[in-house]
C-alpha cells in the first residue's frame, strides 16, 4: 500500500474528464514533478499538482520522471482550469514536453549556441524613453503601448528586457504568428546574442524539447520569443511579459481549452509579480475599453522613430472599383494600381498586394453603389449560400432570399464572389513576366511560408508579394515602396461583430508597411465603397473617432465589451439533429433571465468532416454564469468562452 497520495494532471488528450486523478507513491514527490502512470491500460505522462489524503479506493503507483515543472506553472495550470473549463488532459498537455532528451544532447546544443554574435546598438528616442521610464519593474501591472507603425515599439521591448536581465530576471516576448518570430527574434539577438531562445510549432519536437529544458534548467536569465504556446514554458524567474500586436485574433486558442493569451499573460504576470506590456498600433476595441475602465496606463508613441527620414512620407491613392475608367480586364487590378506597379518595378522597389479573402467569397455587394446585405437583428453582413440560394445570418439564424437588384440604387450589377490570390498571381505573371512573384496564404506549403522565406522577403529579392492576412501583420520590409489593397471593404463583409474592427486594423497596418523610415511609399487602396467611414478612419488614422463609433455599435447590439460571450457548437449527422441538440440546451437555460440566448443557427462552415454544424450564442453581463454553463455541458458539444468571433 502506498504511503503518499497525490492528485495528478494527465498530459494526454485521451483523458476527457475535468477532474484530476489520484495516484500513490512509496516516496514523497514534490508538486510539479513530472510522472508516468497507467491510465486505462496505457502509460501516460503528467505532473503532480498536490498531495491529498488517502482515498477510499485502491490506487496505482506513480513513476517519477526527470523533468520538474515550477510552482508558478502549477499555479497557472490551476487558474487556467477554472477560468477556461476544459478536459484536464488537453489543458495539462500544454505544460509537459511530449519528448524527453538526454542531458548530453542538451549540453551539445548549448555548446553550439555559445558562438559569438555581434551586438548592435540603436539610439533610443525621447518618446521611447518616456515609455520605458513609465513601466516599473519588479511589480505586476498591465501597460498598453499604443504606438504607431514604425514608432519603435520593439526598441522599447528590448530596453525593458535589458533592465530585467541585469537583475537576473528573464523576459517573454509573445508574437501573434510564427511568421513574425524570425523578425523580432533577430532584433533581440542583436542586443542579447545567445541569451535569446526561439520557440514555435514549426520547430521539430526535439528542438522544442531542448528549449523547454533550457528554460527549466538555466541558472542565467534569457529572452524567450514565440507565439502563445511560449506562455506554458517552465519559467521560475520571469521579470517581463510583452504581447506584441496584442490586437491579433491569433492570440485566441481556437480549440480546447479555448484560452485568450492576454488573460493568460495577465495571470502569469501576477504570479511572477512582473509587468505585462501590450503593444499595438491598432489596439483591440474591447481591451482598450477595459484598460480605460480599470485605469490601466496607456502609453503612446505617436511618431516614427526616425521622423526626419524621407521615408516618413506616405501617399494614399483611393480607387473606386465601380469607376469603369479603371477597368483593366481583371476585376481587382485597376489601371491606377498597374501604373504604380510598373513605376515601382522600374525604381527597383518591392511591392505588396493584399487580398483579404476571409468571408468575401460568400458576401453580396453592389458594384455600383457599394451596398451590402445586412441582418436586421444583428447589423452584421449576411452570407450567401449558393446551394440553397439564400442569405443567412450566422449569429441569429435570420434568412432571406438574395435580391435580384440593389435595394439602394436598383442596379443589377451585384457580385456574389471575388477572385483569389492565385488568379491575381496568374494575371501579374502575364503583365510583368520579368518580375519575381511570391504568394503567401493558408495554402502555402512549409517551404513556401513567409517565415521560411523571411530573408528573401526582407532583402527585396522577391519583387511582388501577393497574399492574405499574413502580409498585413508587423513585417518591416526595407525595400517596400508600394502597397496595393485590392478590395478594402472585403473585411467589412465578414459576417461578424468584429468586422469593422478587423477592417480598420488591417487597413491601418497595411498603410504602415511603407514609410517606416526606409523610403517614401505609396498605398493604392481599391474599394467599391471608398467613402465608407471605417475605411476613411483607417486611412486618416482616426483611431479615437473609430473607437467611439464602434463602442456605440457594440453597446447598441449587445456585443463585447458590454457582454461576455459563449459560443456552443453541435456537430451531428443531419442539420435537424444538430439543431435539436442545441434547442434541448436552450430549453434548460431559457428561464435564466441573466442570459441572452441567440440561435440556434447554422455555423459559418455548415459541414465539417461529414457532419452538420450548428451553433448557439449566449450573452451575459456576468462571466461566471457562462463558466457554470460550460461546466455543465455534455461532452459531445464544444463550448468556446470569450470567442474572438462568432463564426
SVG drawing of the C-alpha trace seen along z (x, -y; Angstrom):
<svg xmlns="http://www.w3.org/2000/svg" viewBox="-38 -66 70 68">
<polyline fill="none" stroke="black" stroke-width="0.4" points="0.0,0.0 1.5,-3.4 2.4,-5.8 1.7,-9.0 -1.1,-10.1 -1.3,-12.8 -3.6,-14.5 -2.0,-14.4 -2.8,-16.0 -2.6,-13.6 -1.0,-15.4 -2.9,-13.3 -5.9,-14.3 -7.4,-10.8 -8.5,-11.8 -11.7,-13.7 -12.6,-14.2 -12.4,-17.7 -11.2,-16.3 -7.7,-15.4 -6.7,-11.8 -5.4,-10.3 -2.4,-8.1 0.0,-6.8 3.8,-6.6 6.0,-4.9 8.2,-8.0 7.3,-11.7 7.0,-13.6 7.1,-17.4 4.4,-19.4 5.2,-19.9 7.2,-16.7 6.6,-15.0 5.4,-11.4 4.5,-8.4 1.4,-6.4 -1.1,-4.0 -4.4,-5.4 -6.8,-2.8 -4.0,-0.3 -1.9,-3.0 1.2,-4.7 0.9,-8.5 2.9,-11.4 1.6,-14.0 2.6,-16.0 1.8,-16.2 -0.5,-19.0 -0.8,-18.5 -0.7,-15.9 -4.0,-14.6 -5.4,-12.3 -5.6,-8.6 -8.7,-7.9 -11.3,-5.2 -10.3,-3.3 -7.3,-1.4 -4.7,-3.5 -2.0,-2.8 1.6,-3.9 3.4,-6.9 6.8,-6.6 8.7,-9.9 10.4,-11.3 13.3,-13.6 11.6,-16.9 10.2,-19.3 7.6,-22.0 8.0,-25.0 5.3,-26.0 4.5,-29.1 3.4,-26.8 1.3,-24.6 -0.4,-27.8 -1.1,-28.9 -2.5,-25.4 -4.9,-25.6 -6.1,-29.0 -6.5,-28.0 -8.7,-25.0 -11.1,-27.3 -11.1,-30.2 -11.4,-28.2 -13.0,-24.9 -12.0,-22.0 -10.9,-18.4 -7.9,-18.2 -5.9,-16.2 -5.9,-18.8 -5.1,-21.6 -2.2,-19.7 -0.7,-18.8 0.4,-22.4 2.6,-22.2 4.5,-19.0 7.0,-18.4 6.0,-15.4 9.5,-14.1 12.4,-13.8 16.0,-14.2 19.3,-13.1 21.3,-15.7 24.2,-15.1 22.1,-16.3 21.1,-19.4 24.7,-20.1 25.7,-19.7 23.1,-22.2 24.3,-24.7 27.9,-24.5 26.7,-25.2 24.7,-28.2 27.7,-29.8 29.1,-31.2 30.0,-34.9 27.3,-37.2 28.0,-40.9 25.8,-43.2 24.4,-46.3 23.3,-49.5 20.4,-51.7 19.7,-55.1 16.6,-55.4 14.3,-58.4 12.9,-60.7 9.4,-59.3 10.6,-55.7 12.5,-56.6 9.3,-58.1 7.5,-54.9 10.4,-52.9 10.6,-55.1 6.8,-54.6 6.9,-50.8 8.1,-50.0 9.9,-46.7 9.5,-44.2 5.8,-44.8 2.8,-43.3 0.6,-45.5 -0.6,-46.0 0.6,-48.7 -0.6,-49.4 1.9,-50.8 -0.2,-52.4 2.5,-53.1 2.1,-54.0 3.6,-51.6 7.3,-52.4 7.4,-54.2 9.9,-51.7 7.9,-49.5 10.4,-46.7 13.2,-49.1 11.1,-49.7 10.7,-46.0 14.5,-45.5 15.4,-48.3 12.9,-47.0 14.4,-43.5 17.9,-44.9 16.7,-46.2 15.4,-42.8 18.4,-40.8 20.6,-43.0 18.6,-41.9 18.9,-38.2 15.2,-38.0 14.1,-36.7 11.7,-38.2 8.9,-36.6 8.1,-38.3 4.9,-36.9 4.3,-37.4 0.9,-36.5 2.2,-34.5 5.2,-32.1 6.0,-34.2 6.8,-37.2 9.1,-35.2 12.3,-35.5 12.0,-39.3 11.6,-40.1 13.9,-37.2 16.7,-38.8 16.0,-42.2 16.6,-40.7 19.5,-38.6 21.3,-41.8 21.1,-43.0 21.3,-39.8 23.2,-37.3 22.8,-33.7 20.6,-34.7 17.6,-34.6 15.5,-31.5 13.1,-31.0 10.2,-28.5 7.2,-27.8 5.4,-24.9 7.5,-24.8 10.4,-23.6 10.9,-19.9 9.8,-18.1 13.4,-17.7 14.1,-21.4 11.1,-22.4 12.1,-19.9 15.6,-21.4 14.1,-24.9 11.8,-23.5 14.8,-22.0 16.9,-25.2 14.1,-27.3 13.7,-24.7 17.4,-24.2 19.1,-27.6 20.6,-29.5 21.1,-32.5 18.4,-34.9 17.2,-34.8 14.7,-36.2 12.1,-33.8 10.4,-34.8 7.5,-32.8 3.7,-32.6 1.1,-31.9 2.4,-28.4 5.5,-30.1 3.3,-31.0 3.5,-27.4 7.3,-27.1 8.5,-26.3 9.5,-29.8 10.7,-30.3 12.2,-33.9 10.2,-35.9 10.6,-39.7 8.7,-40.9 6.0,-39.8 5.4,-41.5 2.5,-40.8 3.3,-42.4 0.5,-43.2 -1.9,-42.3 -5.0,-43.0 -4.4,-39.9 -7.0,-37.2 -4.2,-34.6 -3.8,-35.1 -7.1,-33.2 -6.7,-29.5 -9.4,-28.0 -9.5,-24.5 -9.9,-23.3 -9.1,-24.9 -10.0,-27.9 -7.9,-30.4 -7.2,-34.0 -3.4,-34.6 -4.0,-38.1 -5.8,-36.7 -3.2,-34.0 -0.4,-36.5 -2.1,-38.7 -2.3,-35.9 1.3,-34.9 2.4,-38.5 0.6,-38.4 2.2,-35.0 5.7,-36.3 5.0,-39.9 6.2,-41.4 4.8,-44.0 2.8,-43.0 3.2,-45.2 0.6,-45.1 1.8,-46.8 -0.1,-47.7 -0.7,-50.4 -4.4,-49.3 -5.5,-48.1 -8.4,-45.8 -11.6,-47.7 -12.6,-45.6 -9.2,-45.5 -8.8,-49.3 -12.2,-49.8 -11.3,-47.7 -8.0,-49.4 -9.8,-52.7 -12.3,-51.3 -9.6,-49.9 -7.2,-52.9 -4.6,-50.9 -1.8,-53.2 -2.0,-53.8 1.5,-54.9 1.6,-56.4 4.3,-56.5 2.6,-58.8 5.5,-59.4 8.0,-57.4 11.2,-56.5 13.0,-58.4 10.7,-61.3 13.3,-63.3 13.8,-60.4 12.4,-60.9 10.7,-57.5 8.1,-59.2 6.2,-60.3 3.3,-58.1 0.9,-58.9 -2.5,-57.1 -4.4,-56.9 -8.1,-55.7 -9.5,-53.9 -13.2,-53.4 -13.6,-49.9 -17.1,-51.0 -15.4,-53.5 -15.4,-51.9 -12.4,-54.0 -10.3,-52.0 -11.2,-48.7 -8.0,-46.8 -9.6,-43.5 -9.0,-42.0 -11.7,-42.9 -9.1,-43.6 -6.2,-45.1 -7.1,-48.7 -5.3,-50.9 -4.0,-53.1 -2.6,-50.1 -0.9,-48.7 0.6,-52.0 2.1,-52.2 3.3,-48.6 5.2,-49.5 6.7,-52.5 7.8,-50.6 9.4,-47.9 11.3,-50.5 12.5,-52.1 13.5,-48.6 11.1,-48.9 9.3,-46.0 5.5,-45.6 3.0,-44.1 -0.5,-43.3 -3.1,-42.3 -6.3,-40.5 -8.5,-39.7 -10.4,-36.6 -11.8,-35.8 -15.6,-35.8 -15.5,-37.8 -16.3,-35.0 -19.7,-34.4 -20.8,-38.0 -23.1,-40.1 -22.1,-43.5 -23.4,-46.1 -20.5,-47.1 -22.2,-50.5 -23.0,-51.9 -21.3,-49.6 -24.5,-48.4 -24.1,-45.1 -26.7,-42.8 -27.1,-43.0 -29.1,-41.3 -31.9,-43.4 -31.4,-41.9 -27.6,-42.0 -26.5,-44.6 -24.0,-42.0 -23.3,-41.1 -25.4,-38.2 -23.7,-35.3 -24.7,-33.9 -25.3,-30.1 -25.3,-29.0 -26.7,-25.5 -29.9,-26.8 -29.9,-30.2 -30.4,-32.2 -28.8,-34.8 -28.2,-33.8 -27.1,-35.5 -24.7,-33.1 -25.3,-34.8 -29.1,-34.8 -30.2,-32.5 -32.2,-35.1 -32.6,-34.1 -33.9,-35.8 -33.6,-35.4 -30.8,-37.3 -32.1,-40.5 -32.2,-40.5 -31.3,-44.2 -29.7,-46.5 -32.2,-47.8 -30.2,-51.0 -29.6,-52.1 -31.7,-49.5 -28.6,-48.4 -28.4,-44.8 -24.6,-44.9 -24.4,-42.7 -21.4,-40.4 -21.5,-37.2 -17.8,-36.3 -14.4,-37.7 -11.1,-36.3 -8.4,-34.8 -4.7,-35.2 -3.9,-32.5 -5.9,-34.5 -4.0,-37.6 -0.6,-35.9 -1.7,-34.5 -2.6,-37.9 0.6,-39.5 2.8,-36.9 1.4,-37.8 1.6,-41.5 5.1,-41.6 7.0,-38.5 10.4,-39.7 9.3,-40.2 9.8,-37.6 6.5,-36.9 5.6,-35.0 2.1,-34.1 1.6,-33.9 -1.7,-32.5 -3.1,-29.5 -2.4,-27.2 1.4,-27.6 3.5,-24.6 6.1,-24.9 8.9,-25.7 6.7,-28.5 5.7,-30.2 6.8,-33.8 8.7,-32.7 10.7,-30.2 11.4,-32.7 12.0,-35.6 15.4,-36.5 14.2,-36.6 11.3,-38.9 13.2,-41.5 16.1,-41.6 13.8,-42.6 14.8,-39.6 11.0,-39.0 9.7,-41.8 5.9,-41.4 4.4,-39.8 0.8,-38.7 -1.1,-37.4 -3.8,-37.5 -3.8,-38.5 -0.3,-37.2 1.1,-40.1 -0.9,-42.7 1.0,-42.0 4.0,-43.8 6.7,-43.0 9.4,-45.5 10.3,-45.5 13.1,-47.9 12.7,-47.7 8.9,-48.1 7.7,-51.1 4.2,-50.2 1.2,-48.6 -1.9,-47.6 -5.0,-46.9 -7.0,-45.1 -10.5,-45.2 -10.5,-47.2 -14.1,-46.5 -13.7,-42.7 -13.3,-42.6 -16.4,-44.7 -18.3,-41.9 -17.2,-39.4 -20.4,-38.5 -19.3,-39.1 -19.4,-41.8 -15.6,-42.3 -15.8,-43.1 -15.4,-46.9 -12.6,-46.5 -10.7,-44.0 -11.1,-46.2 -9.7,-49.2 -6.8,-47.2 -5.9,-45.6 -6.0,-48.8 -4.1,-50.8 -1.4,-48.1 -1.1,-47.8 -0.6,-51.5 2.0,-51.2 4.1,-48.8 5.5,-51.7 7.0,-54.9 8.8,-53.3 12.0,-55.4 13.5,-53.4 12.0,-55.3 8.9,-57.1 5.9,-54.9 2.6,-54.7 -0.6,-52.9 -3.2,-52.2 -6.5,-51.4 -9.1,-49.9 -12.7,-49.6 -16.3,-49.5 -17.1,-51.7 -14.1,-54.0 -16.1,-56.6 -17.1,-54.0 -16.5,-55.6 -14.3,-52.7 -12.1,-52.8 -11.7,-56.6 -10.9,-56.4 -8.2,-53.9 -6.7,-56.0 -6.6,-59.1 -5.5,-57.1 -8.6,-58.4 -8.3,-55.8 -10.3,-57.7 -13.2,-58.5 -13.4,-55.0 -13.2,-53.6 -16.0,-55.8 -18.3,-54.8 -17.5,-51.1 -18.2,-51.1 -21.6,-52.7 -22.4,-49.9 -21.3,-47.2 -23.4,-48.7 -26.4,-49.0 -26.4,-45.4 -25.1,-43.7 -21.5,-42.6 -18.2,-42.8 -17.0,-44.6 -20.6,-45.1 -21.4,-41.4 -19.4,-38.3 -19.9,-35.6 -20.1,-31.9 -20.4,-30.0 -21.7,-26.4 -21.5,-24.2 -23.1,-20.9 -21.8,-18.6 -24.4,-15.9 -25.3,-13.6 -28.0,-15.9 -28.9,-19.6 -32.2,-18.6 -30.3,-16.6 -27.7,-19.4 -30.4,-22.0 -32.4,-19.8 -29.4,-19.1 -28.9,-22.9 -32.6,-23.5 -32.5,-21.0 -29.8,-23.1 -31.8,-26.2 -34.8,-24.7 -32.6,-24.1 -31.4,-27.7 -34.4,-29.8 -35.6,-30.5 -32.3,-32.2 -33.1,-35.9 -29.4,-36.8 -28.7,-35.3 -29.4,-36.5 -29.7,-33.4 -29.2,-33.9 -29.9,-31.0 -29.5,-28.2 -28.3,-28.9 -26.1,-27.1 -22.4,-27.6 -20.5,-29.7 -18.9,-26.4 -22.0,-24.2 -20.4,-21.0 -17.2,-19.6 -15.9,-16.1 -19.2,-14.9 -21.3,-16.3 -23.7,-19.3 -22.6,-22.1 -24.9,-24.4 -24.2,-27.0 -25.7,-28.8 -24.5,-32.2 -25.1,-33.0 -24.5,-36.5 -24.2,-37.5 -23.1,-40.5 -21.5,-38.2 -18.9,-35.9 -19.3,-33.4 -22.8,-32.5 -21.2,-31.3 -18.5,-29.3 -21.3,-27.5 -22.9,-26.6 -19.6,-25.2 -19.0,-23.1 -22.4,-21.5 -22.2,-20.9 -22.3,-17.3 -19.0,-16.2 -20.5,-16.0 -20.6,-19.8 -17.8,-22.3 -18.0,-25.4 -15.9,-28.4 -15.7,-31.1 -14.7,-34.6 -14.6,-33.7 -12.7,-36.1 -15.5,-35.8 -18.9,-34.1 -18.4,-32.1"/>
</svg>
